Amino acid sequence: VSMMTDCSVHRSYFRAISIHDAFNLKVERNTAFDISGHAFYLESGVEEYNYVQYNLAAFVHPINGAQIMPSNVVGNTLQSDKILVPADHSASGFYISNAHNYVVGNAASGGWAGIQFPVLPEPADKMLRFNGVVPKDRPALLITGNSVHSSSWFAQNSGAVYEGGSLYWAEDDLESETLIYNAGRVSGERYTRYTKDENGNADFFRVYNTTVWLANIGVTGWGKRAEINGFEVSDFQNRAIFVLFTVWMNSVVINCRSSNAHHVPDPGSRSNEKLFNNGKSWSGFFTYDHLMKHILTNWAVSNCGGVARGLSPWVEGGDEDTGNSGFVTIPVNGLAPEVQLVSSGMTYDWDSLGGEEFVNESIFFAASGSDNLYSMQYQSNWEDSDGSWTNRVSATNTSTVMGPARAGYWWHLDSRPGKCEIRDGWKFPQTLCDKDDRHLGSMFTVVMPQVNQQGSAVLAMLDPNANARKTRQGSMTHFGLMGDSSVTTCTPPQTCGETTARSWDPDLTGPYNHEQYGGWYLAFDEGTPTHLSIQKIQLDDDTTMIQAMTLPPGTSSGDISIYAASRSRTYYFASATSLTEVRSNIDKYYYDDATNTLYWRVIAGYVNNDGTYDWIDRAAQGVSGFSREGLHVTATTSKNQLQINIKVNCATDVTGAFCETKPSFLVPEMGCPDGQVMVAIDKCGLPCELLQEGCSTPPPTPSPTSAAPTSVEPTTPSCLICSDEATPWMITKNFECPTAPNWLINKKCNKDDVWINNKYCEQRCQA
């Protein structure tokens, strides 16, 4: 075994130690200081089974200027006579071009990044380009015990530990002599880390026991699958962690400001560097908008409150907290999310955070980006499986579901006392509810025709300049609510009521359990779609999701066709005689011609080779989901695996995508039994369940006595006094009978048995 140990390299104009096409080499206990270009450098990407251990890299300088990266996306730089390897624009202490090595116990000080794991789709050595090795996809042998400080200040989103930056040859130029480098996130499988095991099966890029401090961002990763297990970050500026796609983040320690931080000046005067001591501009955990599967377990948080940030009113004379950052920050200018984030095992050092009130303060939960886009404003979500992230205790020992309070009743799962609360002190207020036996689901609902794998092509027909995320398409309402069809019912960042607005972004995400009651009512401002495709479905197996929309008057059953399609195979749904039949069958739909309402059921299904339709075989089709430590994020079916197509034959508008005659807006009723009312999005119960005191047992009837009867004087007959008592549901909405909206009075007065039997709002009803 060859080795290079106990050496010192300083003031080098090009690298410290370069490992070129080598295997089983030991590089241990070396020091590199004042180095131009990557210091410890795995050159070609074919180097494997090497030991890079217990080395120090410090004072590392980019060559020919540092890559300034103001966002995730930057332009390419090319190999030239001024820079032999364009990746040196982002020179780092350790440049690990192939993870199939042992990288243990190293320390990096400074550099564009401290440790970089670049993405090489093929070896960077021209002579080895076509040898079959895909460096970016090789699994790590062991990456553990490394530390970085004073790094990652040249870019908005690159971390001190950085899994990103693509170095490659032009794919269509087989004789290329010019390497291309992009320091940011490059889309496409060729430029993304898809870690695979030795058998070519999907695997995870694993990093253990890493420490970062005095950095812009602790760790950033663009790879498809990763595990960050044991990560401690202190005194960071922008974000502690920012990683994409399928990631398990376990045993994470976030110490936003240590006692040393107050003595550290801003690292520089550039846009990121000058903000280190600005308490208004940093966040602990920054989520992403869509395509994520994040499981967060066993985190510990300290020194992240208003005192650590030096802000007023926590610190007298401090800056006011006017920034858009919080301990948790949601990018509300992104695409609509799927169900993608679940957490457990959070612990807080309350003393350093200013007490338990920290989780209710404005700086705990925030939103960044433009607030005039619908998707993340109304559909972002989070499952706090044990209540530890929000410090919320559920009476039923269930998960807490978080969704934007701006979405109104969409995330208000249950109207019974104690089941939901709103953290309205947060910069981005959230509704927190008991999950109980509900599920979270997501899917595309595309008004056909479609643009490739994305949204509808119809919006461009209506307005060629429209932004899909800024343009309202329609709305969504839970069954049993009255709702509001008005196109002005809510516009982001306004708070919605019973009906939540949605844009032309095709994702539709929300809570459900429609086995007995409830459903999602979909309305489209342009009218009934002639062809609605439901695809990219993320639903738990053996659960019930019901959806409905209203069709134009005069539509008959013969005008309706619903079928599932998997690849080239189709399966047609049968017509049912009731909604109950649809709930209990995966391949039925029901058309209520009295209300022109069409009901259907959505499952994560598949049309098999023998023509049958059933729940998808997840193992066989590669959609098994992501699980760690008892938490799970359900996988999403692909467009080719399943589309549920709903077609309506009608006279169309000029686009051909909508029926010419617009339907009424009529949310289906809950269908509760007599004497019961809607108490949750999927449950009926006694009206008293909505009261704060709940349902109490009526007092026993007094026993007969043997006392002599008393005489009663005759009285003059008088008029009965009508009650003006509001229903329990009205009380939860702050409605009083004299001022209740007319639509409610017109629908319920003298028509609803519960109202009649309980004499609700009698005075108003008789007026």
URMOSUL-V279388 format. One record per residue. N is the residue number from 1. NEAR is the number of other ideal C-beta (glycine too) atoms within 8 Angstrom. Layout:
# URMOSUL-V279388
<<N & NEAR> <N & NEAR>>
This chain:
# URMOSUL-V279388
<<1 & 5> <2 & 7> <3 & 8> <4 & 10> <5 & 9> <6 & 5> <7 & 8> <8 & 7> <9 & 12> <10 & 9> <11 & 5> <12 & 11> <13 & 4> <14 & 6> <15 & 11> <16 & 11> <17 & 14> <18 & 6> <19 & 13> <20 & 8> <21 & 8> <22 & 9> <23 & 7> <24 & 8> <25 & 13> <26 & 12> <27 & 15> <28 & 13> <29 & 7> <30 & 16> <31 & 10> <32 & 18> <33 & 11> <34 & 8> <35 & 16> <36 & 11> <37 & 14> <38 & 14> <39 & 18> <40 & 17> <41 & 12> <42 & 14> <43 & 12> <44 & 12> <45 & 15> <46 & 12> <47 & 16> <48 & 9> <49 & 8> <50 & 15> <51 & 10> <52 & 16> <53 & 13> <54 & 7> <55 & 16> <56 & 11> <57 & 17> <58 & 12> <59 & 8> <60 & 17> <61 & 9> <62 & 13> <63 & 11> <64 & 7> <65 & 6> <66 & 9> <67 & 13> <68 & 7> <69 & 13> <70 & 7> <71 & 8> <72 & 8> <73 & 5> <74 & 9> <75 & 4> <76 & 6> <77 & 11> <78 & 9> <79 & 10> <80 & 6> <81 & 2> <82 & 4> <83 & 11> <84 & 4> <85 & 11> <86 & 13> <87 & 14> <88 & 14> <89 & 16> <90 & 15> <91 & 18> <92 & 17> <93 & 19> <94 & 17> <95 & 13> <96 & 14> <97 & 14> <98 & 14> <99 & 13> <100 & 9> <101 & 15> <102 & 10> <103 & 15> <104 & 13> <105 & 8> <106 & 18> <107 & 10> <108 & 20> <109 & 14> <110 & 10> <111 & 13> <112 & 16> <113 & 16> <114 & 20> <115 & 16> <116 & 15> <117 & 12> <118 & 13> <119 & 16> <120 & 14> <121 & 10> <122 & 12> <123 & 12> <124 & 11> <125 & 12> <126 & 7> <127 & 4> <128 & 11> <129 & 9> <130 & 5> <131 & 7> <132 & 4> <133 & 11> <134 & 8> <135 & 13> <136 & 12> <137 & 8> <138 & 13> <139 & 13> <140 & 13> <141 & 8> <142 & 8> <143 & 11> <144 & 12> <145 & 9> <146 & 18> <147 & 11> <148 & 17> <149 & 12> <150 & 7> <151 & 19> <152 & 15> <153 & 11> <154 & 13> <155 & 15> <156 & 10> <157 & 13> <158 & 18> <159 & 16> <160 & 17> <161 & 15> <162 & 16> <163 & 14> <164 & 16> <165 & 14> <166 & 12> <167 & 14> <168 & 13> <169 & 11> <170 & 8> <171 & 6> <172 & 4> <173 & 7> <174 & 4> <175 & 4> <176 & 8> <177 & 4> <178 & 8> <179 & 12> <180 & 13> <181 & 15> <182 & 12> <183 & 14> <184 & 14> <185 & 8> <186 & 9> <187 & 5> <188 & 6> <189 & 5> <190 & 7> <191 & 11> <192 & 13> <193 & 12> <194 & 11> <195 & 17> <196 & 11> <197 & 9> <198 & 4> <199 & 5> <200 & 5> <201 & 6> <202 & 7> <203 & 9> <204 & 9> <205 & 16> <206 & 10> <207 & 14> <208 & 10> <209 & 9> <210 & 16> <211 & 10> <212 & 19> <213 & 10> <214 & 10> <215 & 19> <216 & 14> <217 & 17> <218 & 13> <219 & 18> <220 & 14> <221 & 15> <222 & 12> <223 & 15> <224 & 8> <225 & 12> <226 & 16> <227 & 10> <228 & 16> <229 & 11> <230 & 10> <231 & 17> <232 & 10> <233 & 16> <234 & 12> <235 & 12> <236 & 16> <237 & 11> <238 & 12> <239 & 14> <240 & 12> <241 & 16> <242 & 12> <243 & 12> <244 & 11> <245 & 12> <246 & 10> <247 & 15> <248 & 12> <249 & 13> <250 & 13> <251 & 9> <252 & 15> <253 & 10> <254 & 14> <255 & 12> <256 & 16> <257 & 11> <258 & 9> <259 & 4> <260 & 7> <261 & 9> <262 & 6> <263 & 4> <264 & 9> <265 & 5> <266 & 9> <267 & 8> <268 & 7> <269 & 5> <270 & 9> <271 & 7> <272 & 12> <273 & 13> <274 & 10> <275 & 12> <276 & 10> <277 & 8> <278 & 10> <279 & 14> <280 & 10> <281 & 9> <282 & 13> <283 & 14> <284 & 12> <285 & 12> <286 & 10> <287 & 12> <288 & 10> <289 & 12> <290 & 11> <291 & 7> <292 & 15> <293 & 10> <294 & 12> <295 & 15> <296 & 14> <297 & 14> <298 & 9> <299 & 14> <300 & 11> <301 & 14> <302 & 12> <303 & 11> <304 & 14> <305 & 13> <306 & 14> <307 & 8> <308 & 11> <309 & 16> <310 & 9> <311 & 14> <312 & 10> <313 & 6> <314 & 10> <315 & 10> <316 & 5> <317 & 4> <318 & 12> <319 & 10> <320 & 6> <321 & 12> <322 & 5> <323 & 9> <324 & 8> <325 & 11> <326 & 13> <327 & 12> <328 & 11> <329 & 15> <330 & 12> <331 & 13> <332 & 16> <333 & 10> <334 & 12> <335 & 10> <336 & 16> <337 & 17> <338 & 11> <339 & 12> <340 & 11> <341 & 11> <342 & 13> <343 & 16> <344 & 15> <345 & 10> <346 & 11> <347 & 8> <348 & 12> <349 & 10> <350 & 9> <351 & 5> <352 & 9> <353 & 13> <354 & 11> <355 & 7> <356 & 7> <357 & 7> <358 & 13> <359 & 10> <360 & 8> <361 & 12> <362 & 9> <363 & 14> <364 & 13> <365 & 12> <366 & 17> <367 & 13> <368 & 12> <369 & 10> <370 & 6> <371 & 10> <372 & 7> <373 & 16> <374 & 13> <375 & 16> <376 & 16> <377 & 15> <378 & 15> <379 & 17> <380 & 13> <381 & 15> <382 & 12> <383 & 14> <384 & 17> <385 & 9> <386 & 7> <387 & 12> <388 & 11> <389 & 10> <390 & 11> <391 & 8> <392 & 9> <393 & 4> <394 & 10> <395 & 6> <396 & 6> <397 & 4> <398 & 8> <399 & 11> <400 & 14> <401 & 17> <402 & 12> <403 & 15> <404 & 13> <405 & 13> <406 & 13> <407 & 14> <408 & 13> <409 & 14> <410 & 13> <411 & 16> <412 & 11> <413 & 14> <414 & 13> <415 & 11> <416 & 10> <417 & 7> <418 & 4> <419 & 10> <420 & 11> <421 & 7> <422 & 9> <423 & 14> <424 & 6> <425 & 7> <426 & 14> <427 & 10> <428 & 11> <429 & 13> <430 & 14> <431 & 14> <432 & 13> <433 & 13> <434 & 14> <435 & 12> <436 & 8> <437 & 4> <438 & 12> <439 & 9> <440 & 12> <441 & 15> <442 & 14> <443 & 13> <444 & 13> <445 & 10> <446 & 12> <447 & 12> <448 & 12> <449 & 8> <450 & 11> <451 & 7> <452 & 4> <453 & 4> <454 & 6> <455 & 11> <456 & 14> <457 & 8> <458 & 12> <459 & 13> <460 & 8> <461 & 8> <462 & 8> <463 & 7> <464 & 4> <465 & 3> <466 & 11> <467 & 6> <468 & 11> <469 & 13> <470 & 9> <471 & 11> <472 & 11> <473 & 11> <474 & 11> <475 & 13> <476 & 13> <477 & 14> <478 & 12> <479 & 16> <480 & 12> <481 & 11> <482 & 8> <483 & 11> <484 & 10> <485 & 9> <486 & 5> <487 & 6> <488 & 5> <489 & 11> <490 & 13> <491 & 7> <492 & 13> <493 & 7> <494 & 7> <495 & 7> <496 & 15> <497 & 9> <498 & 11> <499 & 18> <500 & 13> <501 & 14> <502 & 15> <503 & 14> <504 & 12> <505 & 12> <506 & 11> <507 & 14> <508 & 14> <509 & 12> <510 & 14> <511 & 13> <512 & 16> <513 & 11> <514 & 12> <515 & 7> <516 & 7> <517 & 12> <518 & 14> <519 & 11> <520 & 14> <521 & 14> <522 & 12> <523 & 13> <524 & 12> <525 & 8> <526 & 11> <527 & 13> <528 & 14> <529 & 13> <530 & 12> <531 & 12> <532 & 11> <533 & 13> <534 & 14> <535 & 12> <536 & 10> <537 & 17> <538 & 13> <539 & 13> <540 & 7> <541 & 7> <542 & 4> <543 & 11> <544 & 9> <545 & 12> <546 & 17> <547 & 13> <548 & 14> <549 & 13> <550 & 13> <551 & 15> <552 & 13> <553 & 7> <554 & 5> <555 & 12> <556 & 7> <557 & 7> <558 & 5> <559 & 9> <560 & 16> <561 & 8> <562 & 11> <563 & 10> <564 & 14> <565 & 13> <566 & 12> <567 & 7> <568 & 3> <569 & 10> <570 & 7> <571 & 12> <572 & 7> <573 & 11> <574 & 7> <575 & 10> <576 & 11> <577 & 5> <578 & 7> <579 & 12> <580 & 6> <581 & 11> <582 & 15> <583 & 12> <584 & 5> <585 & 9> <586 & 9> <587 & 8> <588 & 12> <589 & 14> <590 & 14> <591 & 12> <592 & 10> <593 & 8> <594 & 4> <595 & 8> <596 & 14> <597 & 12> <598 & 15> <599 & 15> <600 & 14> <601 & 14> <602 & 11> <603 & 9> <604 & 12> <605 & 14> <606 & 13> <607 & 14> <608 & 10> <609 & 4> <610 & 4> <611 & 7> <612 & 7> <613 & 10> <614 & 8> <615 & 10> <616 & 12> <617 & 7> <618 & 11> <619 & 6> <620 & 5> <621 & 10> <622 & 6> <623 & 12> <624 & 6> <625 & 10> <626 & 10> <627 & 8> <628 & 9> <629 & 9> <630 & 6> <631 & 12> <632 & 8> <633 & 15> <634 & 10> <635 & 10> <636 & 10> <637 & 14> <638 & 8> <639 & 9> <640 & 5> <641 & 11> <642 & 16> <643 & 10> <644 & 15> <645 & 14> <646 & 14> <647 & 9> <648 & 14> <649 & 8> <650 & 13> <651 & 5> <652 & 11> <653 & 10> <654 & 5> <655 & 10> <656 & 6> <657 & 15> <658 & 14> <659 & 16> <660 & 9> <661 & 10> <662 & 7> <663 & 14> <664 & 6> <665 & 9> <666 & 9> <667 & 12> <668 & 14> <669 & 6> <670 & 11> <671 & 7> <672 & 9> <673 & 5> <674 & 5> <675 & 7> <676 & 10> <677 & 14> <678 & 12> <679 & 11> <680 & 11> <681 & 14> <682 & 11> <683 & 11> <684 & 11> <685 & 11> <686 & 8> <687 & 13> <688 & 9> <689 & 11> <690 & 14> <691 & 11> <692 & 4> <693 & 4> <694 & 8> <695 & 6> <696 & 6> <697 & 3> <698 & 4> <699 & 4> <700 & 4> <701 & 4> <702 & 4> <703 & 4> <704 & 4> <705 & 4> <706 & 3> <707 & 4> <708 & 3> <709 & 4> <710 & 4> <711 & 4> <712 & 4> <713 & 4> <714 & 4> <715 & 5> <716 & 4> <717 & 3> <718 & 5> <719 & 3> <720 & 4> <721 & 4> <722 & 8> <723 & 9> <724 & 10> <725 & 9> <726 & 12> <727 & 13> <728 & 12> <729 & 11> <730 & 13> <731 & 11> <732 & 8> <733 & 6> <734 & 5> <735 & 11> <736 & 8> <737 & 13> <738 & 7> <739 & 5> <740 & 12> <741 & 6> <742 & 5> <743 & 7> <744 & 11> <745 & 12> <746 & 7> <747 & 9> <748 & 10> <749 & 11> <750 & 5> <751 & 6> <752 & 8> <753 & 7> <754 & 13> <755 & 15> <756 & 8> <757 & 7> <758 & 9> <759 & 9> <760 & 13> <761 & 16> <762 & 10> <763 & 11> <764 & 12> <765 & 10> <766 & 6> <767 & 4>>
